[in-house]
Amino acid sequence: MKLLDFKNKIDELKSLNLGGLDAQFKLAPKLRLQYSQEKITARMPKKAAVLSLFYPNSKNEMCFLLTLRASYKGTHSAQISFPGGKIEKNDRNLEDTALRETFEEVGIEASSVTIIRELTDVYIPPSNFLATPFMGYVEEKPNLILNHEVAEVIEVSLKDLLNDKNITSVSMTTSYMKEVDVPCFKFHNYIVWGATAMMLSEIKELLK
């Protein structure tokens, strides 16, 4: 899909009903399925926001940006995610959080981003965060400046997201689970699972 085709779909993207949990749970680990809304509310999760940013690549084909987190002593070390993070006191709202974190992590100015819409919150049990995804775009391939939190960036084409052949499952071992099969997307030998895959599942249904 070219940039112009993508822009022509924006009004429709804004008006369509979101797939919500039904869409997200297609790519949800079993751990997440154990948490009802009541149980999530009782845990009083911290708030965070991320940005699913679309842009045209060098061939004018629409892509989106993922980041490979740097290794650190924490729950989400070396995992693939959207740019984003926890809300801070100076953020006016969660959209501000997503834009600020994106600028801090990969150097994309908030003023260059057009937000399309807010998506369904995703609860992340291991870190007890409730993350709000925002979908947005920029009109040209961004010049990225990575900070210490990001080991590398991953460019994924919209075509690859919409291709059902890129959905699979893998056995994962992390700091909080051992050899558990999880549903995932596989893009260019990168495995995208957990909260990010749940968000992408909803975005995929929206774009289809």
Beta strands, then each sheet from edge to edge (+ up, - down):
strand 1: 46-56
strand 2: 62-69
strand 3: 80-81
strand 4: 84-86
strand 5: 114-118
strand 6: 122-124
strand 7: 129-137
strand 8: 150-157
strand 9: 167-172
strand 10: 180-187
strand 11: 190-193
sheet 1: 3+ 2- 1+ 4-
sheet 2: 3+ 2- 1+ 7+ 5-
sheet 3: 3+ 2- 1+ 7+ 6-
sheet 4: 3+ 2- 8+
sheet 5: 9+ 10- 11+
end
